[in-house]
Amino acid sequence: METVYLNGQFVSRDNAWISPDDRGFLFGDSVYEVVRCYGGFFFDMEGHMTRLRRSLAETRITWNEIDTFPDVAGELITKNSFNDGCSLVYLQVTRGAAPRTHAFPDPPVPPTVYAFARRQSLDTLIWERGISIEPVTDPRWSRCDIKSTALLANILAYQTAHDNGFAEVCFIRDGFVTEGAHSNIFFVRNETLYTHPESNIILSGITRKNVISLAADNNIALVEEAVPADMISYMHESFLTNTSGEVVPVIKIGDIVIGEGVPGTLTKKVQRLFREKVEAMALQQAQGPA
């Protein structure tokens, strides 16, 4: 039986009940995080915690027990017997349950905190083949830096892309590529990586951050600069980064073939470096404290 976490308790999913007056349900007034677990250890939990704290601060949602999340995540992995493979832990924190009104509850009410784990294998086939993504005018609000559950614009754009046979979207705002519906986007031109700088119109991705760090450590030139949409056809490579897929090559954007239409050399190098980092962390975990 699947075990989930709800408001301080580990319960079966069938016994997890949330009020219909919860503001996450009524307004999407909530934030979330998704953390990758590799066979018993979490990848960059510190980075996820930093982003979660920021999202909560920006939305003025108070969760006093935030420091318990790493332990909660670990318990979910153990209780669901996921220690031996790849999985994800999803966490959502809402402003809580209160009669519906746009103003925050006054006095404040306890937040609703929900988390679950699920198996999530890595799709190595798309690492080898690459994917096609659809360019879409970015319809989202101006606070994409908050990891909010209010994702209707992302969902509608993604579903249209999915219906059209694409694996992701490529959002374009004011003539520049921003990111995907659930991923960050990198481009390669003349052996240099390009990606949109952190701002209010993209989410600061954890995998993105680690790829930037790997580039710096391995003398890979990288520029945090928005790529004009009309320059896409001049790019030699492209890839996406996210927690669920790691580093995913992009071989086509709309009807534009990227490079030679196969995962590029620098993309493969970044994939390898990221895999080596994960494997080194796994070895360190297996060996235990020094």
Secondary structure as UniProt FT lines:
FT   STRAND          3..6
FT   TURN            7..8
FT   STRAND          9..12
FT   HELIX           13..15
FT   TURN            20..21
FT   HELIX           23..27
FT   STRAND          30..38
FT   TURN            39..40
FT   STRAND          41..42
FT   TURN            43..44
FT   HELIX           45..59
FT   TURN            64..65
FT   HELIX           66..68
FT   HELIX           69..79
FT   TURN            80..81
FT   TURN            83..84
FT   STRAND          86..94
FT   STRAND          112..119
FT   HELIX           124..129
FT   STRAND          131..137
FT   TURN            144..145
FT   HELIX           152..163
FT   TURN            164..165
FT   STRAND          168..173
FT   TURN            174..175
FT   STRAND          176..177
FT   STRAND          184..189
FT   TURN            190..191
FT   STRAND          192..195
FT   TURN            200..201
FT   HELIX           206..217
FT   TURN            218..219
FT   STRAND          221..224
FT   HELIX           229..234
FT   STRAND          237..242
FT   TURN            243..245
FT   STRAND          246..253
FT   TURN            254..255
FT   STRAND          256..257
FT   TURN            259..260
FT   HELIX           265..287
//
